[in-house]
Amino acid sequence: MKCGYAIGEELAGFDDGEDVKEETGWKYFEPWCTTKTTRKLIKGLSSSPTIKGGPSVMTLRAATSKSACIDIPSPYDMKLIELYNPHKIPTGYYDPIPLETMGLILGCSSCTMRGSMVLTGVVDEDYEGEIHVTVNTVKMRNVYLQKGEHFAQLLLLPYVKPMKASDKVRQGGFGSTNLTAALSTLLKEHQKPMLTLCIWGKNFTGMLDTGANISIIRAAEWPLDWGKVMAPSKLLGMDKTDATQTFVNASYLQVYGPDQIVAYLKPYITNIPINL
């Protein structure tokens, strides 16, 4: 089976042994995962709105002078047929957004009530490609959108830049910025609660509520015979600490917390002054 993309009367790319009905004016957008039962069509214009370059998203308007969001219109008439997998809908609008801002792509309550759910997305300041909206349906029926109908919103917000960041401009979209995990924890500015965990009979005391969504253990405390592998990502924002050599345990470890609560962690190991 193959995924495909069709414009107008042509529907190509499927190879699952079944005939596919050709219909004028139907456009198929490749979902993240397509199967025989989840092959879906979206009705719209024959021309593709995804030609590189186009109007800026900042040419769109909000509903009123006091509206918090910019309305994103449907690029053409669409019929969403019970989409079981998220689909990327091209809007025909491009960045850049204003400096020192980031954008959140949100849904409209009116469309959500009808069964069309927009999955939240992030538009970075340095993204210069076409803006797509990820749409799914939550009701077992078709959802119709007319060309120009507002089906999503863009909320612009200020953001704080990380201490270190790449100047590379991106156009890809729908992917992680890179393999770097940004960690901007200032250990000396705030008093945080401490917690002791037991791994394979050895206690590790670390700081809670640091803002990091991963567990990090000091390299000096990590037993040499436990083993470790090079981590797929590095840690930034560690002040003057040398965290360039970052490792991770090869498998999940059984961890015992207070009151013998059991959890499973795959901690990072690097040169930091305290466990996080």
C-alpha positions, 0 to 999 in steps of 0.5 A: 500500500502506498500513500498518494496525492491527487488533483482534479480527476487523477488519483494516484499513489494507491496500490492496495489491489482495489479500484479507486473511483475518480471524481472531478474536483476531489483533492486528496491530502496525504495523512500521517498514516493511511490505510485501506479503511482510513483513505479519505478525500477532501473536496476542493478546487483542482488547483493546489494552494501549496505553491512556494511563496504567497500572501503573508498570514499577517494580511489576514484580519481578526473578526473585530478590533478587540479579537484576540486571534487572527481568523484563518479561512478555508482555502476552498470548499471542503468535505471532511469524510470521517478522518480517523487520522490527522490531516495537514490542510494547506492554508495558502498563507505564509510567514513571517510573523512579527518579531519576538512573537510566536503563533498558536494555531487554534480551532474555532468553537463553531467548527468544533461543535460541528465535529471538525477539531483543529489540533493545536500547532506552533508557528515559530518566528523563524518559520518561512514556509506555508502554514498548515492546519492539522484537522481531524473529525470527532463525529461519525459524519461528514463535515462541510467547510465552505471556501472563506469560512473561518475554521482556525485561528492564529493567536500571536504571543510574545516569547522569551528566547532561550540563552543559546539558539541557532540562527538557521531559518526553517521552512520544513514545519511539522517536526522538531526544531532539532535534537537539542533539548533546551534546559534553562534552569537557574539553580541558585535563584529559587528554593525548590523541594528535594526528593530522594529516589532509590534505583537498584538499592542506591539513593539519588537526591534531586531537585523537583519543579525545575521546569525540565521535563526529563530526569538528569542524574549527576555523572559523578553519582552514576555507577560505572558498572550500570552502563550508559549510551550516548544521548540523542540530544544535548542539554543547553542552558546549564549555565557554565556547567560542562554538559556537552557529554550527555548520556542516557541509560540504555533502558528504563529503570525501576525507581522507588519513591516515597511510600514505595511508589514505583515508577520507570525512568530513563534518566540522562547522565551528565556533568551537573552539580545536582540531580534534577 
